[in-house]
Amino acid sequence: MRKTNEPQTQADLIDQLKRVRAAALEHARVVRELARERRRLIEALLGDGLSQSDIARELGVTRQAIQKMVEAGADKPKR
């Protein structure tokens, strides 16, 4: 954003909007990747014998939160 008192033109505002949109899309992509990685790690720990409660305790969340994280990836096909 400009720090002067000059009003932004519509073209400037559109350009800024496009940059913000691109950044938001990139952040959403990164969030999806991190969620998949988190599920993969949780599933690996579960496979090693840790319980959902054990994992939840380590992360400072509830067991139900862990269950939801695992279930969120179970229904969707992997890309």
TIVO-2410 file (N, C-alpha, C; in nm, 3 decimals):
# residues 79
REC num residu      c1      c2      c3 atome chaine
REC   1      M   0.084  -0.118   0.000     N      A
REC   1      M   0.000   0.000   0.000    CA      A
REC   1      M   0.087   0.124   0.000     C      A
REC   2      R   0.035   0.226  -0.057     N      A
REC   2      R   0.108   0.352  -0.063    CA      A
REC   2      R   0.102   0.421   0.073     C      A
REC   3      K   0.208   0.493   0.104     N      A
REC   3      K   0.213   0.563   0.231    CA      A
REC   3      K   0.193   0.712   0.213     C      A
REC   4      T   0.170   0.755   0.090     N      A
REC   4      T   0.146   0.897   0.064    CA      A
REC   4      T  -0.004   0.923   0.071     C      A
REC   5      N  -0.040   1.046   0.063     N      A
REC   5      N  -0.181   1.083   0.066    CA      A
REC   5      N  -0.243   1.083  -0.073     C      A
REC   6      E  -0.168   1.044  -0.175     N      A
REC   6      E  -0.221   1.041  -0.311    CA      A
REC   6      E  -0.322   0.928  -0.325     C      A
REC   7      P  -0.436   0.957  -0.387     N      A
REC   7      P  -0.534   0.849  -0.406    CA      A
REC   7      P  -0.482   0.748  -0.508     C      A
REC   8      Q  -0.514   0.622  -0.484     N      A
REC   8      Q  -0.474   0.519  -0.578    CA      A
REC   8      Q  -0.571   0.518  -0.696     C      A
REC   9      T  -0.516   0.493  -0.813     N      A
REC   9      T  -0.602   0.483  -0.930    CA      A
REC   9      T  -0.669   0.346  -0.929     C      A
REC  10      Q  -0.773   0.334  -1.009     N      A
REC  10      Q  -0.841   0.204  -1.019    CA      A
REC  10      Q  -0.745   0.097  -1.068     C      A
REC  11      A  -0.659   0.131  -1.162     N      A
REC  11      A  -0.563   0.034  -1.215    CA      A
REC  11      A  -0.468  -0.012  -1.104     C      A
REC  12      D  -0.424   0.081  -1.020     N      A
REC  12      D  -0.337   0.044  -0.908    CA      A
REC  12      D  -0.410  -0.049  -0.811     C      A
REC  13      L  -0.535  -0.016  -0.784     N      A
REC  13      L  -0.613  -0.100  -0.693    CA      A
REC  13      L  -0.634  -0.240  -0.750     C      A
REC  14      I  -0.662  -0.248  -0.880     N      A
REC  14      I  -0.679  -0.379  -0.945    CA      A
REC  14      I  -0.549  -0.458  -0.939     C      A
REC  15      D  -0.437  -0.392  -0.966     N      A
REC  15      D  -0.308  -0.461  -0.958    CA      A
REC  15      D  -0.282  -0.513  -0.816     C      A
REC  16      Q  -0.312  -0.430  -0.719     N      A
REC  16      Q  -0.293  -0.471  -0.580    CA      A
REC  16      Q  -0.386  -0.588  -0.546     C      A
REC  17      L  -0.509  -0.581  -0.592     N      A
REC  17      L  -0.605  -0.689  -0.568    CA      A
REC  17      L  -0.556  -0.820  -0.630     C      A
REC  18      K  -0.498  -0.813  -0.748     N      A
REC  18      K  -0.445  -0.933  -0.813    CA      A
REC  18      K  -0.329  -0.992  -0.734     C      A
REC  19      R  -0.243  -0.907  -0.682     N      A
REC  19      R  -0.130  -0.955  -0.601    CA      A
REC  19      R  -0.180  -1.021  -0.472     C      A
REC  20      V  -0.278  -0.959  -0.408     N      A
REC  20      V  -0.333  -1.014  -0.285    CA      A
REC  20      V  -0.402  -1.148  -0.313     C      A
REC  21      R  -0.474  -1.156  -0.422     N      A
REC  21      R  -0.542  -1.281  -0.459    CA      A
REC  21      R  -0.440  -1.392  -0.484     C      A
REC  22      A  -0.334  -1.361  -0.556     N      A
REC  22      A  -0.231  -1.460  -0.585    CA      A
REC  22      A  -0.166  -1.508  -0.455     C      A
REC  23      A  -0.140  -1.416  -0.364     N      A
REC  23      A  -0.079  -1.453  -0.236    CA      A
REC  23      A  -0.175  -1.542  -0.156     C      A
REC  24      A  -0.302  -1.509  -0.156     N      A
REC  24      A  -0.401  -1.589  -0.082    CA      A
REC  24      A  -0.411  -1.730  -0.140     C      A
REC  25      L  -0.408  -1.741  -0.272     N      A
REC  25      L  -0.413  -1.872  -0.336    CA      A
REC  25      L  -0.289  -1.954  -0.301     C      A
REC  26      E  -0.174  -1.892  -0.300     N      A
REC  26      E  -0.051  -1.962  -0.264    CA      A
REC  26      E  -0.054  -2.007  -0.119     C      A
REC  27      H  -0.102  -1.922  -0.031     N      A
REC  27      H  -0.111  -1.960   0.110    CA      A
REC  27      H  -0.208  -2.076   0.129     C      A
REC  28      A  -0.319  -2.075   0.058     N      A
REC  28      A  -0.415  -2.185   0.067    CA      A
REC  28      A  -0.351  -2.316   0.020     C      A
REC  29      R  -0.270  -2.310  -0.085     N      A
REC  29      R  -0.201  -2.428  -0.135    CA      A
REC  29      R  -0.105  -2.482  -0.029     C      A
REC  30      V  -0.031  -2.392   0.034     N      A
REC  30      V   0.065  -2.433   0.136    CA      A
REC  30      V  -0.009  -2.495   0.255     C      A
REC  31      V  -0.122  -2.439   0.294     N      A
REC  31      V  -0.201  -2.492   0.405    CA      A
REC  31      V  -0.246  -2.635   0.373     C      A
REC  32      R  -0.291  -2.659   0.250     N      A
REC  32      R  -0.333  -2.795   0.211    CA      A
REC  32      R  -0.217  -2.892   0.217     C      A
REC  33      E  -0.101  -2.851   0.170     N      A
REC  33      E   0.019  -2.936   0.176    CA      A
REC  33      E   0.056  -2.969   0.320     C      A
REC  34      L   0.054  -2.869   0.406     N      A
REC  34      L   0.089  -2.891   0.546    CA      A
REC  34      L  -0.012  -2.982   0.615     C      A
REC  35      A  -0.139  -2.968   0.583     N      A
REC  35      A  -0.241  -3.054   0.641    CA      A
REC  35      A  -0.220  -3.199   0.599     C      A
REC  36      R  -0.184  -3.221   0.471     N      A
REC  36      R  -0.155  -3.357   0.425    CA      A
REC  36      R  -0.033  -3.413   0.497     C      A
REC  37      E   0.070  -3.333   0.514     N      A
REC  37      E   0.191  -3.378   0.583    CA      A
REC  37      E   0.160  -3.409   0.729     C      A
REC  38      R   0.080  -3.325   0.792     N      A
REC  38      R   0.041  -3.348   0.932    CA      A
REC  38      R  -0.033  -3.481   0.945     C      A
REC  39      R  -0.128  -3.507   0.854     N      A
REC  39      R  -0.200  -3.635   0.857    CA      A
REC  39      R  -0.106  -3.752   0.836     C      A
REC  40      R  -0.012  -3.738   0.743     N      A
REC  40      R   0.084  -3.845   0.717    CA      A
REC  40      R   0.165  -3.876   0.842     C      A
REC  41      L   0.211  -3.773   0.910     N      A
REC  41      L   0.290  -3.792   1.031    CA      A
REC  41      L   0.206  -3.853   1.144     C      A
REC  42      I   0.084  -3.808   1.159     N      A
REC  42      I  -0.004  -3.864   1.261    CA      A
REC  42      I  -0.029  -4.012   1.232     C      A
REC  43      E  -0.057  -4.043   1.106     N      A
REC  43      E  -0.082  -4.183   1.070    CA      A
REC  43      E   0.042  -4.269   1.093     C      A
REC  44      A   0.161  -4.214   1.069     N      A
REC  44      A   0.284  -4.289   1.095    CA      A
REC  44      A   0.300  -4.315   1.244     C      A
REC  45      L   0.272  -4.216   1.326     N      A
REC  45      L   0.281  -4.235   1.471    CA      A
REC  45      L   0.178  -4.335   1.521     C      A
REC  46      L   0.057  -4.328   1.466     N      A
REC  46      L  -0.045  -4.426   1.503    CA      A
REC  46      L   0.000  -4.567   1.463     C      A
REC  47      G   0.060  -4.577   1.345     N      A
REC  47      G   0.111  -4.706   1.298    CA      A
REC  47      G   0.223  -4.759   1.386     C      A
REC  48      D   0.297  -4.670   1.450     N      A
REC  48      D   0.405  -4.710   1.541    CA      A
REC  48      D   0.354  -4.745   1.680     C      A
REC  49      G   0.223  -4.733   1.698     N      A
REC  49      G   0.165  -4.775   1.826    CA      A
REC  49      G   0.125  -4.663   1.921     C      A
REC  50      L   0.150  -4.539   1.886     N      A
REC  50      L   0.104  -4.431   1.972    CA      A
REC  50      L  -0.048  -4.420   1.960     C      A
REC  51      S  -0.111  -4.379   2.066     N      A
REC  51      S  -0.256  -4.360   2.061    CA      A
REC  51      S  -0.287  -4.216   2.019     C      A
REC  52      Q  -0.412  -4.195   1.981     N      A
REC  52      Q  -0.455  -4.059   1.949    CA      A
REC  52      Q  -0.437  -3.968   2.070     C      A
REC  53      S  -0.463  -4.022   2.188     N      A
REC  53      S  -0.446  -3.944   2.312    CA      A
REC  53      S  -0.301  -3.905   2.334     C      A
REC  54      D  -0.209  -4.000   2.306     N      A
REC  54      D  -0.066  -3.970   2.320    CA      A
REC  54      D  -0.025  -3.855   2.228     C      A
REC  55      I  -0.068  -3.864   2.104     N      A
REC  55      I  -0.032  -3.762   2.005    CA      A
REC  55      I  -0.094  -3.628   2.044     C      A
REC  56      A  -0.220  -3.632   2.085     N      A
REC  56      A  -0.290  -3.510   2.126    CA      A
REC  56      A  -0.217  -3.442   2.242     C      A
REC  57      R  -0.174  -3.521   2.337     N      A
REC  57      R  -0.103  -3.467   2.453    CA      A
REC  57      R   0.025  -3.398   2.409     C      A
REC  58      E   0.098  -3.459   2.318     N      A
REC  58      E   0.223  -3.400   2.268    CA      A
REC  58      E   0.198  -3.269   2.194     C      A
REC  59      L   0.086  -3.261   2.122     N      A
REC  59      L   0.056  -3.141   2.043    CA      A
REC  59      L  -0.022  -3.036   2.122     C      A
REC  60      G  -0.073  -3.074   2.238     N      A
REC  60      G  -0.152  -2.979   2.317    CA      A
REC  60      G  -0.291  -2.958   2.261     C      A
REC  61      V  -0.346  -3.062   2.199     N      A
REC  61      V  -0.483  -3.056   2.145    CA      A
REC  61      V  -0.562  -3.173   2.203     C      A
REC  62      T  -0.689  -3.180   2.170     N      A
REC  62      T  -0.771  -3.290   2.219    CA      A
REC  62      T  -0.756  -3.413   2.130     C      A
REC  63      R  -0.794  -3.526   2.185     N      A
REC  63      R  -0.795  -3.649   2.106    CA      A
REC  63      R  -0.892  -3.637   1.990     C      A
REC  64      Q  -1.002  -3.567   2.013     N      A
REC  64      Q  -1.101  -3.547   1.908    CA      A
REC  64      Q  -1.042  -3.467   1.792     C      A
REC  65      A  -0.954  -3.372   1.824     N      A
REC  65      A  -0.890  -3.293   1.718    CA      A
REC  65      A  -0.803  -3.383   1.631     C      A
REC  66      I  -0.731  -3.475   1.695     N      A
REC  66      I  -0.648  -3.569   1.620    CA      A
REC  66      I  -0.736  -3.657   1.533     C      A
REC  67      Q  -0.845  -3.705   1.590     N      A
REC  67      Q  -0.937  -3.791   1.516    CA      A
REC  67      Q  -0.990  -3.717   1.392     C      A
REC  68      K  -1.027  -3.591   1.407     N      A
REC  68      K  -1.078  -3.513   1.294    CA      A
REC  68      K  -0.970  -3.492   1.188     C      A
REC  69      M  -0.846  -3.470   1.231     N      A
REC  69      M  -0.737  -3.451   1.135    CA      A
REC  69      M  -0.717  -3.576   1.051     C      A
REC  70      V  -0.723  -3.692   1.115     N      A
REC  70      V  -0.705  -3.818   1.044    CA      A
REC  70      V  -0.824  -3.843   0.951     C      A
REC  71      E  -0.944  -3.821   1.002     N      A
REC  71      E  -1.065  -3.846   0.922    CA      A
REC  71      E  -1.076  -3.752   0.804     C      A
REC  72      A  -1.022  -3.631   0.817     N      A
REC  72      A  -1.031  -3.533   0.708    CA      A
REC  72      A  -0.963  -3.584   0.581     C      A
REC  73      G  -0.859  -3.662   0.596     N      A
REC  73      G  -0.787  -3.713   0.480    CA      A
REC  73      G  -0.835  -3.849   0.434     C      A
REC  74      A  -0.914  -3.917   0.516     N      A
REC  74      A  -0.957  -4.054   0.483    CA      A
REC  74      A  -1.056  -4.058   0.369     C      A
REC  75      D  -1.141  -3.957   0.358     N      A
REC  75      D  -1.248  -3.958   0.257    CA      A
REC  75      D  -1.202  -3.910   0.120     C      A
REC  76      K  -1.091  -3.837   0.117     N      A
REC  76      K  -1.049  -3.772  -0.007    CA      A
REC  76      K  -0.944  -3.856  -0.079     C      A
REC  77      P  -0.954  -3.865  -0.209     N      A
REC  77      P  -0.849  -3.935  -0.283    CA      A
REC  77      P  -0.720  -3.853  -0.280     C      A
REC  78      K  -0.606  -3.921  -0.276     N      A
REC  78      K  -0.478  -3.851  -0.273    CA      A
REC  78      K  -0.444  -3.800  -0.411     C      A
REC  79      R  -0.388  -3.680  -0.416     N      A
REC  79      R  -0.352  -3.618  -0.545    CA      A
REC  79      R  -0.208  -3.642  -0.575     C      A
***
